Amino acid sequence: MTSSIRSKIRATTTLALACAGAACAQKPVTSSFVAMLGPNDTVAVESYTRWADSLAGTNVAAYPRAAVRSYTVHFAPGGEVSHIHLTSGAPGAEMVTATDFSYTGDSVVVQTRRDTLTRRYAVPAGGARPLPFFEDLFAFWGIALEGVHSSATDSTTLGMLWGPQVQPVTVKRMGATEEEFGFPEWGMAHATFGTDGLLDHLDMTQTTSKYTVTRVLSVNTEATATAWGARPQQPGALSPRDTASAEVGRAHVVIDYGRPSARGRKVYGGLIPFSAVWRTGANAATQLITDRDLVIGGTPIPAGTYSLWTEATESDWTLVVNKQHGQWGTEHDAAQDFARIPLTVSKLTEPVEQFTITVTPAGARAGTITLAWGDTQGTVAFTVK
């Protein structure tokens, strides 16, 4: 991170958090939120209360298994964050992980305790007060975004702790009640605010999170934790990793990808965007691995490992084979594109709920690759050289 970005983060983060601390100096304020993935699937609920010098709350998450997180945030006299204590564990069980964020001088000292193991490290922050990045802890978004919203700044850069570094988060005011915020690895989201100046709604559908968050009058986090914890089978990852593979003409062809589900959302032209590069799955970039040279859709593809991307329009799909691999699914580098291959697009008689890739042998040295989701599929033939 350059010194200019670091100084900008230091100034704007301090301003935002100071404003947030001052905003809750009058009387205790309680906020409750419900996070939805699509129209019917609740992924998290949260409720927290702010006082003049602190904030405390509880969050219950559904995926990959029910978990309860409790936190306390302390503010210095000037309104800046001075300490955060965060615990997490399964519903009804002892909290198994506790993390402390201590802001001292130019650094944030992070200490995590799990069972008998303790990990401690310091993150240079240049005098800023960066909040830890948790996409589904809404109190932290509230502190940062409400602070910017209450200021006169139209565009600013906040710092948030992204593991052992400070990640610059761009925040732009879009009007009297709206902000846009985010960063390339995650995507851009929108926040709206109520007449009280508090966070009212988060639209994260264009980020890797894909859900929406709405402020509600109240939520019963304890009852939700009990209900989710008592489910006979925990739901697992939202987009589990899977592989599609086949042996064709002595070639071993493997596609490693994440499998998102529709969950009532629009797929074609929605989750699969029109005229934009899509990661062909979820989370980490989808990978094609072949130990022999292939010809896919008439294009020679030498043996090796690639990432696969998709560009869709209302009438056709293009499979993009990229030389880079192992990256996150938002990190498409067009300069590394090796080939662009048209897919044959067709409608399905029965919709596919979970994104599915298949590699199917179609002869001694031939096969097909099919991408299917919603009511649409794209297919391309390949041969082994």
Helices and strands as residue ranges (DSSP letters): H 3-23, E 29-37, E 41-50, E 54-61, E 67-75, E 81-89, E 97-104, E 107-114, E 117-124, E 131-132, H 138-149, E 155-162, E 165-173, E 178-183, E 187-193, E 199-203, E 212-216, H 221-229, E 241-248, E 251-258, E 277-278, E 286-290, E 294-296, E 299-301, E 304-312, E 317-322, G 334-336, E 337-361, E 366-384
